[in-house]
Amino acid sequence: MELEIKEGYKYNKEIRELFTEYANLVIAGDKAFIEYLKMQHFDQEIEHLEEKYGYPNGRLYIVFYVCILISTIIAIIRYDIKRQSVIKVCEESK
């Protein structure tokens, strides 16, 4: 098992996925949240992460956790500290 905390700026694709999944979960609970995201310019936010979350006042981290189990299942968990959401991607070897 290995846990790595890294600055998220080099992982735009993964960060966008995390932010988008979080937004979709909130929208599923309340469709009115779509308008809030538009007012907040969410699309621009996730395209230009360093503008909102960059130095000197912001930080953006991503944590990678890799675990290879005896049953040959590989689990990769990405955790976004700011949004506190987790994506698990699992593959079973055959």
C-alpha positions as CSV (number, residue, x, y, z in Angstrom):
1,M,0.0,0.0,0.0
2,E,1.2,3.5,-0.8
3,L,-0.2,6.9,-0.1
4,E,1.0,9.9,-2.0
5,I,-0.1,13.5,-1.4
6,K,0.7,15.7,-4.4
7,E,-0.1,19.2,-5.5
8,G,-3.1,18.8,-7.8
9,Y,-2.0,21.3,-10.5
10,K,-0.3,18.7,-12.6
11,Y,-3.3,16.4,-12.4
12,N,-5.9,18.5,-14.2
13,K,-7.8,15.6,-15.7
14,E,-8.2,13.8,-12.4
15,I,-9.1,17.0,-10.5
16,R,-11.7,17.9,-13.1
17,E,-13.2,14.4,-12.7
18,L,-13.4,14.8,-8.9
19,F,-14.9,18.3,-9.1
20,T,-17.4,17.2,-11.8
21,E,-18.4,14.1,-9.8
22,Y,-19.0,16.2,-6.8
23,A,-21.1,18.7,-8.7
24,N,-23.1,15.9,-10.3
25,L,-23.8,14.5,-6.9
26,V,-25.0,17.8,-5.6
27,I,-27.1,18.4,-8.7
28,A,-28.7,15.0,-8.3
29,G,-29.9,16.1,-4.9
30,D,-31.1,19.6,-6.0
31,K,-31.4,20.6,-9.6
32,A,-31.4,24.3,-8.6
33,F,-27.6,23.9,-7.9
34,I,-27.1,24.1,-11.7
35,E,-27.8,27.8,-11.6
36,Y,-25.4,28.3,-8.7
37,L,-22.6,26.6,-10.6
38,K,-23.3,28.9,-13.6
39,M,-23.1,32.0,-11.3
40,Q,-19.9,30.6,-9.9
41,H,-18.4,30.0,-13.4
42,F,-17.8,26.4,-12.5
43,D,-16.7,25.4,-16.1
44,Q,-14.0,28.1,-16.0
45,E,-13.0,27.1,-12.5
46,I,-12.2,23.5,-13.4
47,E,-10.5,24.6,-16.7
48,H,-8.2,27.1,-14.9
49,L,-7.6,25.5,-11.5
50,E,-4.5,27.7,-10.6
51,E,-6.5,30.9,-10.9
52,K,-8.7,30.0,-8.0
53,Y,-6.6,27.5,-6.1
54,G,-3.1,28.6,-6.9
55,Y,-0.4,30.2,-4.8
56,P,0.0,32.4,-2.8
57,N,-3.5,32.1,-1.2
58,G,-4.8,28.8,-2.5
59,R,-3.7,25.2,-2.5
60,L,-4.9,22.2,-4.4
61,Y,-3.9,18.7,-3.4
62,I,-4.7,15.2,-4.6
63,V,-4.0,12.0,-2.7
64,F,-3.3,8.8,-4.5
65,Y,-3.7,5.5,-2.7
66,V,-2.7,2.3,-4.5
67,C,-3.3,-1.1,-3.0
68,I,-2.7,-4.4,-4.8
69,L,-4.6,-7.2,-3.0
70,I,-3.8,-10.9,-3.0
71,S,-7.0,-11.6,-4.9
72,T,-5.5,-9.6,-7.8
73,I,-8.0,-6.8,-7.5
74,I,-6.3,-3.4,-8.0
75,A,-7.9,-0.4,-6.3
76,I,-6.9,3.1,-7.0
77,I,-8.6,5.7,-4.8
78,R,-8.3,9.5,-5.4
79,Y,-9.3,11.8,-2.6
80,D,-9.8,15.5,-3.1
81,I,-9.2,17.2,0.2
82,K,-11.1,20.4,-0.7
83,R,-14.2,18.8,-2.0
84,Q,-13.9,15.7,0.3
85,S,-15.0,13.3,-2.4
86,V,-13.6,10.0,-3.3
87,I,-13.5,8.1,-6.6
88,K,-12.7,4.4,-6.5
89,V,-11.7,2.7,-9.7
90,C,-11.4,-1.1,-9.4
91,E,-10.4,-3.7,-11.9
92,E,-10.3,-7.3,-11.4
93,S,-7.6,-9.2,-13.3
94,K,-8.6,-12.3,-15.2
